[in-house]
């Protein structure tokens, strides 16, 4: 008979009030791990979507731009799903490279809009990239400019390669999950069409997007318009209201006058009306108006709408002088290589004036001297300056004006003088800014060395919008004061000064919605000089009123020639 033993159940013991801490164990903890292929796919999708939805202006870089459904991605997926492996891979690489190139163009558009107020032109603007590097080298140093150029090239290469690889990766994923991918593509297409039809929006933006196609269309239209404009403008440039006017019938009312046309770099309407710049610039204009009146001069001022914005000063200069709208490099090359009559060349054509150009910003061969009608040009290396550069500006305006006086204006001559002077001290980045010194102490400009060393660092100004605006205003105050002090000091009863800005400063200073207007003033002692332009209804003094007339800059030449007695004789070739 088997013997059964009853097992006694162990009694539960109460847990202690303060249990001892558990001993740590070496048992491994398992974390959630995302497979690398999935991470790679997510990053590829993010890059492709960001490239498809990227806007072409800094102001539009907002989150709601990237919450949209790109129709191009849906169409691309449908095409790739229908292809065999090898054609699919090749096409995906081509599509990705194209998308990378479009991203580069969008980034160029952002830069050009921020600095020049317009998009990048595929036909005309490549040469400006070299100018940009030169400007950076002058402003920030050669090393910084070289590193920036290397970084820019590297960014382009990386973008092209990354978008190509990302698109190929997504094509492989689509093929590996063809059935579900096809359904998802069909659903996405249906949603896109529905959102387009109903105009549905999310966060203030249409949900359906065709941003990439629109960007390509814009670039294609820009190229097409440029090519058409080239032929049309070549014909326009040959027509000239005063092209056949004999020299004896040009500006007879200014005979015997020493006429000076001076451009002040980046002197725009914002300098007079912006909340930050206006107080200082306004006081300077009022003070200098009073000083000139005390010296016997009167002034009248108005507004001109420049053909350029933020930079490319030569476009503004040539528009003002030629009476033609020069708003791109192709138009500039066309007009400067022809024989169109410029305002300055009109004085040369009379034979009654000696003509000279003071160009401290010119540092290389300048064949445009013939277009400007200048008998003699003094460039940056011919004015005797031995002082330091002030960022891009080769010398302070005060020195350039004193050199003009010493080398040209003070010399005895048989004819009066017509001078074109381009002042550069108010060129960005507006640091360091020169200070006015005693005119008798200027010498060879060496005294500016400690002033330049004590000035502000360009990098500190460029990185701060408020500081940029403040320093820009100060640079305009300096340039206007230097120019009007020169007139007050050296002008005569026969001196006539016409001065203006060439364009507005960049958007970081003038604002994203600023006009392209610039101030223009005519100053003279002889009352008849200003009486001739009474019908213009310009404002008395150096500061144009807000409601003073605004003319396109290309209309000034003919208005000026007619006001001072020129007789139109049209020429057509």
C-alpha positions as semicolon CSV with decimal commas, in nm:
position;residue;x (nm);y (nm);z (nm)
1;X;0,000;0,000;0,000
2;X;0,159;0,318;-0,109
3;X;0,238;0,569;0,145
4;X;0,125;0,928;0,070
5;X;0,312;1,212;0,223
6;X;0,127;1,541;0,261
7;X;0,338;1,831;0,158
8;X;0,313;2,129;0,384
9;X;0,250;2,459;0,205
10;X;0,501;2,728;0,300
11;X;0,349;3,019;0,487
12;X;0,365;3,368;0,329
13;X;0,571;3,614;0,522
14;X;0,477;3,983;0,523
15;X;0,694;4,216;0,322
16;X;0,921;4,436;0,531
17;X;0,819;4,799;0,570
18;X;1,146;4,918;0,418
19;X;1,250;4,659;0,166
20;X;1,615;4,641;0,082
21;X;1,705;4,762;-0,266
22;X;1,733;4,495;-0,526
23;X;2,077;4,396;-0,633
24;X;2,160;4,506;-0,984
25;X;2,158;4,233;-1,239
26;X;2,362;4,190;-1,557
27;X;2,055;4,103;-1,757
28;X;2,074;4,304;-2,085
29;X;1,803;4,564;-2,153
30;X;1,642;4,545;-2,500
31;X;1,584;4,879;-2,680
32;X;1,372;4,945;-2,987
33;X;1,605;4,944;-3,284
34;X;1,509;5,092;-3,622
35;X;1,671;4,903;-3,908
36;X;1,922;5,107;-4,106
37;X;1,747;5,037;-4,438
38;X;1,432;5,198;-4,297
39;X;1,627;5,500;-4,172
40;X;1,786;5,535;-4,514
41;X;1,446;5,519;-4,682
42;X;1,299;5,782;-4,448
43;X;1,593;6,018;-4,507
44;X;1,568;5,965;-4,883
45;X;1,196;6,042;-4,880
46;X;1,253;6,352;-4,667
47;X;1,523;6,483;-4,901
48;X;1,314;6,426;-5,214
49;X;1,003;6,584;-5,063
50;X;1,199;6,884;-4,932
51;X;1,356;6,935;-5,275
52;X;1,018;6,912;-5,447
53;X;0,857;7,163;-5,210
54;X;1,148;7,405;-5,157
55;X;1,045;7,768;-5,234
56;X;1,275;8,010;-5,414
57;X;1,282;8,294;-5,161
58;X;1,401;8,319;-4,803
59;X;1,079;8,494;-4,700
60;X;0,879;8,187;-4,810
61;X;1,080;7,941;-4,600
62;X;0,801;7,845;-4,361
63;X;0,685;7,511;-4,226
64;X;0,354;7,522;-4,414
65;X;0,546;7,505;-4,742
66;X;0,656;7,151;-4,654
67;X;0,320;7,009;-4,543
68;X;0,188;6,972;-4,897
69;X;0,145;6,677;-5,135
70;X;0,375;6,713;-5,437
71;X;0,202;6,594;-5,754
72;X;0,542;6,537;-5,917
73;X;0,622;6,267;-5,660
74;X;0,297;6,081;-5,741
75;X;0,358;6,092;-6,117
76;X;0,720;5,992;-6,070
77;X;0,624;5,695;-5,854
78;X;0,367;5,578;-6,110
79;X;0,623;5,592;-6,392
80;X;0,893;5,413;-6,193
81;X;0,654;5,136;-6,090
82;X;0,575;5,064;-6,454
83;X;0,939;5,018;-6,563
84;X;1,171;4,715;-6,551
85;X;1,466;4,725;-6,310
86;X;1,742;4,871;-6,528
87;X;1,539;5,148;-6,699
88;X;1,383;5,224;-6,360
89;X;1,723;5,272;-6,199
90;X;1,853;5,491;-6,482
91;X;1,542;5,708;-6,489
92;X;1,542;5,740;-6,110
93;X;1,902;5,864;-6,119
94;X;1,819;6,116;-6,393
95;X;1,512;6,236;-6,205
96;X;1,711;6,273;-5,884
97;X;1,992;6,464;-6,054
98;X;1,738;6,696;-6,216
99;X;1,575;6,751;-5,879
100;X;1,915;6,833;-5,730
101;X;1,983;7,085;-6,007
102;X;1,642;7,242;-5,946
103;X;1,727;7,270;-5,575
104;X;2,051;7,450;-5,664
105;X;1,856;7,693;-5,883
106;X;1,609;7,756;-5,602
107;X;1,898;7,833;-5,366
108;X;2,048;8,069;-5,624
109;X;1,709;8,235;-5,658
110;X;1,702;8,284;-5,281
111;X;2,042;8,453;-5,284
112;X;1,968;8,674;-5,582
113;X;1,630;8,779;-5,442
114;X;1,788;8,864;-5,108
115;X;2,065;9,075;-5,264
116;X;1,938;9,190;-5,604
117;X;1,562;9,170;-5,563
118;X;1,518;8,927;-5,855
119;X;1,563;8,564;-5,944
120;X;1,873;8,401;-6,093
121;X;1,899;8,417;-6,473
122;X;2,044;8,097;-6,622
123;X;2,163;8,281;-6,933
124;X;2,311;8,600;-6,791
125;X;2,406;8,569;-6,426
126;X;2,693;8,321;-6,410
127;X;2,949;8,601;-6,439
128;X;2,799;8,767;-6,131
129;X;2,907;8,470;-5,919
130;X;3,268;8,568;-5,985
131;X;3,186;8,927;-5,887
132;X;3,028;8,795;-5,567
133;X;3,345;8,609;-5,476
134;X;3,554;8,920;-5,546
135;X;3,323;9,125;-5,324
136;X;3,350;8,868;-5,046
137;X;3,729;8,863;-5,075
138;X;3,743;9,243;-5,048
139;X;3,497;9,253;-4,760
140;X;3,571;8,938;-4,560
141;X;3,919;8,844;-4,671
142;X;4,062;8,609;-4,934
143;X;4,062;8,302;-4,708
144;X;3,695;8,341;-4,620
145;X;3,606;8,392;-4,987
146;X;3,801;8,082;-5,092
147;X;3,645;7,867;-4,821
148;X;3,299;7,995;-4,915
149;X;3,360;7,910;-5,282
150;X;3,480;7,560;-5,192
151;X;3,179;7,510;-4,965
152;X;2,942;7,626;-5,240
153;X;3,091;7,386;-5,496
154;X;3,083;7,102;-5,242
155;X;2,719;7,178;-5,162
156;X;2,625;7,158;-5,529
157;X;2,804;6,824;-5,576
158;X;2,655;6,678;-5,258
159;X;2,304;6,791;-5,353
160;X;2,323;6,641;-5,701
161;X;2,465;6,314;-5,572
162;X;2,236;6,290;-5,268
163;X;1,913;6,354;-5,459
164;X;2,014;6,103;-5,728
165;X;2,093;5,832;-5,470
166;X;1,780;5,912;-5,270
167;X;1,556;5,878;-5,576
168;X;1,720;5,548;-5,674
169;X;1,669;5,421;-5,319
170;X;1,298;5,511;-5,325
171;X;1,260;5,345;-5,666
172;X;1,403;5,023;-5,522
173;X;1,163;5,038;-5,227
174;X;0,867;5,092;-5,459
175;X;0,966;4,792;-5,672
176;X;1,014;4,571;-5,365
177;X;0,661;4,649;-5,249
178;X;0,501;4,692;-5,587
179;X;0,146;4,592;-5,500
180;X;0,109;4,811;-5,189
181;X;0,307;5,093;-5,353
182;X;0,072;5,091;-5,652
183;X;-0,232;5,116;-5,425
184;X;-0,071;5,397;-5,223
185;X;0,016;5,584;-5,542
186;X;-0,341;5,553;-5,667
187;X;-0,480;5,678;-5,337
188;X;-0,233;5,967;-5,324
189;X;-0,322;6,065;-5,678
190;X;-0,692;6,062;-5,596
191;X;-0,633;6,277;-5,286
192;X;-0,418;6,520;-5,487
193;X;-0,680;6,562;-5,759
194;X;-0,953;6,608;-5,499
195;X;-0,754;6,872;-5,309
196;X;-0,677;7,053;-5,634
197;X;-1,039;7,047;-5,748
198;X;-1,178;7,166;-5,416
199;X;-0,892;7,406;-5,342
200;X;-0,836;7,250;-4,998
201;X;-0,576;7,416;-4,777
202;X;-0,372;7,332;-4,469
203;X;-0,207;7,600;-4,255
204;X;-0,290;7,861;-4,517
205;X;-0,136;7,674;-4,810
206;X;-0,300;7,454;-5,079
207;X;-0,255;7,089;-4,989
208;X;-0,189;6,989;-5,351
209;X;0,145;7,115;-5,483
210;X;0,311;7,136;-5,823
211;X;0,598;7,350;-5,695
212;X;0,876;7,169;-5,887
213;X;0,697;7,192;-6,222
214;X;0,621;7,559;-6,155
215;X;0,987;7,627;-6,073
216;X;1,103;7,458;-6,394
217;X;0,844;7,654;-6,590
218;X;0,963;7,980;-6,438
219;X;1,325;7,903;-6,526
220;X;1,233;7,801;-6,882
221;X;1,022;8,112;-6,934
222;X;1,303;8,326;-6,793
223;X;1,549;8,181;-7,045
224;X;1,300;8,223;-7,329
225;X;1,225;8,584;-7,236
226;X;1,596;8,661;-7,212
227;X;1,667;8,528;-7,560
228;X;1,373;8,720;-7,706
229;X;1,471;9,037;-7,521
230;X;1,825;9,024;-7,658
231;X;1,706;9,068;-8,016
232;X;1,436;9,322;-7,929
233;X;1,669;9,539;-7,721
234;X;1,941;9,540;-7,986
235;X;1,688;9,705;-8,216
236;X;1,564;9,943;-7,945
237;X;1,918;10,058;-7,861
238;X;1,967;10,177;-8,220
239;X;1,681;10,423;-8,190
240;X;1,771;10,750;-8,020
241;X;1,574;11,073;-7,986
242;X;1,896;11,276;-7,975
243;X;2,118;11,041;-8,174
244;X;2,149;11,274;-8,474
245;X;2,148;11,603;-8,284
246;X;2,450;11,816;-8,382
247;X;2,684;11,900;-8,098
248;X;2,599;12,269;-8,125
249;X;2,237;12,188;-8,036
250;X;2,312;11,983;-7,723
251;X;2,278;12,141;-7,374
252;X;2,331;12,501;-7,497
253;X;2,187;12,638;-7,171
254;X;2,478;12,488;-6,974
255;X;2,756;12,637;-7,185
256;X;3,036;12,763;-6,963
257;X;2,928;12,553;-6,663
258;X;3,141;12,293;-6,489
259;X;2,896;12,004;-6,466
260;X;2,946;11,713;-6,225
261;X;2,741;11,393;-6,235
262;X;2,801;11,198;-5,913
263;X;2,663;10,858;-5,813
264;X;2,644;10,766;-5,445
265;X;2,657;10,391;-5,399
266;X;2,335;10,233;-5,264
267;X;2,179;10,572;-5,183
268;X;1,815;10,463;-5,187
269;X;1,479;10,593;-5,075
270;X;1,498;10,375;-4,764
271;X;1,782;10,591;-4,633
272;X;1,540;10,884;-4,615
273;X;1,223;10,705;-4,505
274;X;1,323;10,402;-4,295
275;X;1,263;10,435;-3,919
276;X;1,622;10,344;-3,830
277;X;1,815;10,529;-4,103
278;X;1,590;10,828;-4,168
279;X;1,660;11,032;-3,852
280;X;2,036;11,051;-3,910
281;X;2,020;11,082;-4,288
282;X;1,739;11,338;-4,266
283;X;1,936;11,556;-4,026
284;X;2,238;11,534;-4,256
285;X;2,037;11,639;-4,560
286;X;1,882;11,931;-4,373
287;X;2,218;12,041;-4,232
288;X;2,391;12,018;-4,568
289;X;2,107;12,202;-4,744
290;X;2,149;12,488;-4,497
291;X;2,528;12,488;-4,537
292;X;2,501;12,499;-4,917
293;X;2,246;12,780;-4,902
294;X;2,482;12,976;-4,680
295;X;2,749;12,926;-4,946
296;X;2,510;13,056;-5,213
297;X;2,383;12,726;-5,357
298;X;2,025;12,613;-5,409
299;X;1,905;12,259;-5,465
300;X;1,602;12,073;-5,598
301;X;1,537;11,702;-5,549
302;X;1,309;11,425;-5,675
303;X;1,292;11,047;-5,712
304;X;1,404;10,808;-5,983
305;X;1,311;10,440;-6,006
306;X;1,630;10,244;-6,064
307;X;1,660;9,954;-6,305
308;X;1,850;9,752;-6,045
309;X;1,825;9,676;-5,677
310;X;2,075;9,577;-5,409
311;X;2,374;9,568;-5,645
312;X;2,492;9,568;-6,009
313;X;2,545;9,943;-5,987
314;X;2,663;9,963;-6,347
315;X;2,309;9,883;-6,462
316;X;2,179;10,191;-6,280
317;X;2,461;10,409;-6,413
318;X;2,404;10,303;-6,773
319;X;2,025;10,340;-6,744
320;X;2,056;10,694;-6,609
321;X;2,306;10,798;-6,874
322;X;2,169;10,621;-7,182
323;X;1,795;10,678;-7,150
324;X;1,746;10,302;-7,199
325;X;1,619;10,054;-6,940
326;X;1,929;9,844;-6,862
327;X;1,819;9,579;-6,614
328;X;2,040;9,284;-6,707
329;X;2,391;9,204;-6,818
330;X;2,297;9,129;-7,178
331;X;2,137;9,472;-7,222
332;X;2,442;9,629;-7,061
333;X;2,680;9,455;-7,302
334;X;2,463;9,552;-7,597
335;X;2,438;9,921;-7,516
336;X;2,799;9,969;-7,403
337;X;2,932;9,808;-7,720
338;X;2,729;10,043;-7,941
339;X;2,733;10,417;-8,006
340;X;2,411;10,516;-7,827
341;X;2,433;10,875;-7,701
342;X;2,480;10,897;-7,326
343;X;2,418;11,203;-7,117
344;X;2,788;11,240;-7,047
345;X;2,880;11,175;-7,410
346;X;2,647;11,458;-7,512
347;X;2,884;11,702;-7,343
348;X;3,180;11,547;-7,521
349;X;2,998;11,566;-7,856
350;X;2,953;11,941;-7,823
351;X;3,328;11,993;-7,825
352;X;3,269;12,264;-7,565
353;X;3,372;12,057;-7,261
354;X;3,663;11,848;-7,144
355;X;3,528;11,525;-6,998
356;X;3,675;11,315;-6,718
357;X;3,576;11,018;-6,502
358;X;3,677;10,959;-6,140
359;X;3,627;10,585;-6,082
360;X;3,775;10,465;-5,750
361;X;3,580;10,140;-5,785
362;X;3,739;10,046;-6,120
363;X;4,033;9,810;-6,062
364;X;4,077;9,656;-6,406
365;X;4,049;9,745;-6,775
366;X;3,736;9,952;-6,837
367;X;3,652;9,978;-7,208
368;X;3,318;10,140;-7,119
369;X;3,497;10,478;-7,107
370;X;3,404;10,531;-7,475
371;X;3,038;10,459;-7,401
372;X;3,046;10,716;-7,121
373;X;3,213;10,973;-7,347
374;X;3,508;11,035;-7,115
375;X;3,833;11,177;-7,250
376;X;4,025;11,063;-6,942
377;X;3,944;10,814;-6,665
378;X;4,118;10,792;-6,329
379;X;4,076;10,445;-6,179
380;X;4,154;10,318;-5,829
381;X;4,528;10,307;-5,900
382;X;4,559;10,652;-6,058
383;X;4,435;10,874;-5,776
384;X;4,749;10,855;-5,563
385;X;4,589;10,680;-5,268
386;X;4,825;10,506;-5,025
387;X;4,583;10,438;-4,742
388;X;4,389;10,121;-4,653
389;X;4,081;9,982;-4,826
390;X;3,751;10,003;-4,641
391;X;3,614;9,657;-4,723
392;X;3,515;9,668;-5,090
393;X;3,567;10,044;-5,121
394;X;3,921;10,117;-5,237
395;X;3,934;10,461;-5,073
396;X;3,716;10,705;-4,876
397;X;3,492;10,931;-5,081
398;X;3,649;11,237;-4,924
399;X;3,989;11,134;-5,058
400;X;3,852;11,056;-5,407
401;X;3,692;11,401;-5,422
402;X;4,009;11,573;-5,302
403;X;4,209;11,377;-5,564
404;X;3,964;11,494;-5,830
405;X;4,020;11,849;-5,715
406;X;4,398;11,814;-5,709
407;X;4,443;11,623;-6,034
408;X;4,166;11,771;-6,249
409;X;3,929;12,035;-6,122
410;X;4,191;12,282;-6,000
411;X;4,382;12,281;-6,331
412;X;4,354;12,572;-6,570
413;X;4,191;12,482;-6,902
414;X;4,046;12,639;-7,210
415;X;3,709;12,466;-7,171
416;X;3,475;12,399;-6,881
417;X;3,476;12,049;-6,734
418;X;3,213;11,774;-6,737
419;X;3,293;11,512;-6,474
420;X;3,143;11,177;-6,382
421;X;3,227;11,063;-6,029
422;X;3,127;10,729;-5,878
423;X;3,158;10,728;-5,498
424;X;3,201;10,396;-5,318
425;X;3,217;10,446;-4,940
426;X;2,850;10,351;-4,895
427;X;2,901;10,011;-5,061
428;X;2,802;9,709;-4,852
429;X;2,897;9,564;-4,603
430;X;2,914;9,915;-4,451
431;X;3,200;9,835;-4,220
432;X;3,440;9,982;-4,150
433;X;3,315;10,329;-4,245
434;X;3,564;10,615;-4,296
435;X;3,539;10,933;-4,093
436;X;3,564;11,288;-4,223
437;X;3,897;11,454;-4,159
438;X;4,032;11,803;-4,225
439;X;4,054;11,843;-4,602
440;X;4,398;12,001;-4,570
441;X;4,531;11,689;-4,394
442;X;4,427;11,428;-4,650
443;X;4,769;11,393;-4,812
444;X;4,810;11,048;-4,972
445;X;4,538;10,896;-4,754
446;X;4,772;10,728;-4,506
447;X;4,599;10,904;-4,216
448;X;4,300;10,674;-4,271
449;X;4,495;10,370;-4,146
450;X;4,409;10,411;-3,777
451;X;4,049;10,501;-3,870
452;X;4,017;10,182;-4,071
453;X;4,170;9,968;-3,795
454;X;3,939;10,119;-3,533
455;X;3,633;10,058;-3,750
456;X;3,380;9,779;-3,709
457;X;3,430;9,425;-3,833
458;X;3,232;9,351;-4,152
459;X;3,137;9,005;-4,026
460;X;2,973;9,155;-3,717
461;X;2,763;9,387;-3,933
462;X;2,664;9,134;-4,200
463;X;2,530;8,893;-3,937
464;X;2,303;9,153;-3,772
465;X;2,016;9,314;-3,966
466;X;1,971;9,606;-3,726
467;X;2,343;9,687;-3,723
468;X;2,351;9,665;-4,103
469;X;2,073;9,923;-4,127
470;X;2,239;10,152;-3,873
471;X;2,579;10,138;-4,041
472;X;2,429;10,177;-4,386
473;X;2,262;10,499;-4,272
474;X;2,591;10,626;-4,133
475;X;2,768;10,550;-4,461
476;X;2,510;10,754;-4,655
477;X;2,554;11,041;-4,410
478;X;2,929;11,024;-4,469
479;X;2,905;11,017;-4,850
480;X;2,649;11,298;-4,877
481;X;2,849;11,514;-4,635
482;X;3,178;11,453;-4,818
483;X;3,026;11,539;-5,157
484;X;2,849;11,855;-5,042
485;X;3,150;11,971;-4,841
486;X;3,358;11,933;-5,155
487;X;3,109;12,155;-5,341
488;X;3,098;12,404;-5,058
489;X;3,478;12,416;-5,046
490;X;3,572;12,407;-5,414
491;X;3,261;12,494;-5,614
492;X;3,226;12,817;-5,810
493;X;2,940;13,023;-5,948
494;X;2,957;12,804;-6,258
495;X;2,954;12,465;-6,086
496;X;2,647;12,246;-6,141
497;X;2,624;11,927;-5,936
498;X;2,383;11,646;-6,025
499;X;2,398;11,358;-5,778
500;X;2,186;11,052;-5,714
501;X;2,182;10,699;-5,580
502;X;2,233;10,411;-5,820
503;X;1,999;10,169;-5,641
504;X;1,843;10,072;-5,309
505;X;2,049;9,867;-5,060
506;X;1,985;9,493;-5,026
507;X;1,656;9,367;-4,878
508;X;1,819;9,297;-4,541
509;X;1,850;9,675;-4,508
510;X;1,574;9,825;-4,722
511;X;1,311;9,558;-4,648
512;X;1,150;9,285;-4,856
513;X;0,885;9,513;-5,006
514;X;1,093;9,826;-5,061
515;X;1,057;10,029;-5,380
516;X;1,342;10,074;-5,625
517;X;1,337;10,452;-5,588
518;X;1,651;10,658;-5,532
519;X;1,694;11,030;-5,456
520;X;1,829;11,267;-5,721
521;X;1,933;11,630;-5,668
522;X;2,056;11,919;-5,880
523;X;2,260;12,191;-5,703
524;X;2,382;12,519;-5,849
525;X;2,458;12,882;-5,765
526;X;2,326;13,023;-6,090
527;X;1,947;13,057;-6,036
528;X;1,879;13,002;-6,406
529;X;2,006;12,644;-6,378
530;X;1,726;12,553;-6,139
531;X;1,475;12,780;-6,311
532;X;1,510;12,556;-6,616
533;X;1,361;12,264;-6,423
534;X;1,079;12,449;-6,245
535;X;0,824;12,249;-6,442
536;X;0,962;11,928;-6,287
537;X;0,798;12,021;-5,955
538;X;1,091;11,888;-5,755
539;X;1,131;11,962;-5,383
540;X;1,353;12,252;-5,272
541;X;1,663;12,128;-5,088
542;X;1,849;11,797;-5,081
543;X;1,566;11,589;-4,934
544;X;1,285;11,504;-5,178
545;X;0,937;11,512;-5,029
546;X;0,746;11,183;-5,006
547;X;0,509;11,306;-5,278
548;X;0,779;11,447;-5,505
549;X;0,760;11,321;-5,867
550;X;0,885;10,967;-5,928
551;X;1,022;10,896;-6,276
552;X;1,175;10,586;-6,423
553;X;1,549;10,634;-6,432
554;X;1,570;10,588;-6,809
555;X;1,353;10,896;-6,867
556;X;1,599;11,134;-6,700
557;X;1,839;11,173;-6,993
558;X;1,582;11,314;-7,234
559;X;1,419;11,532;-6,967
560;X;1,757;11,678;-6,875
561;X;1,865;11,738;-7,235
562;X;1,536;11,910;-7,320
563;X;1,537;12,120;-7,002
564;X;1,874;12,265;-7,098
565;X;1,789;12,353;-7,456
566;X;1,882;12,042;-7,657
567;X;1,705;11,989;-7,987
568;X;1,581;11,635;-8,064
569;X;1,702;11,483;-8,390
570;X;1,608;11,113;-8,387
571;X;1,853;10,859;-8,522
572;X;1,765;10,506;-8,631
573;X;2,007;10,251;-8,769
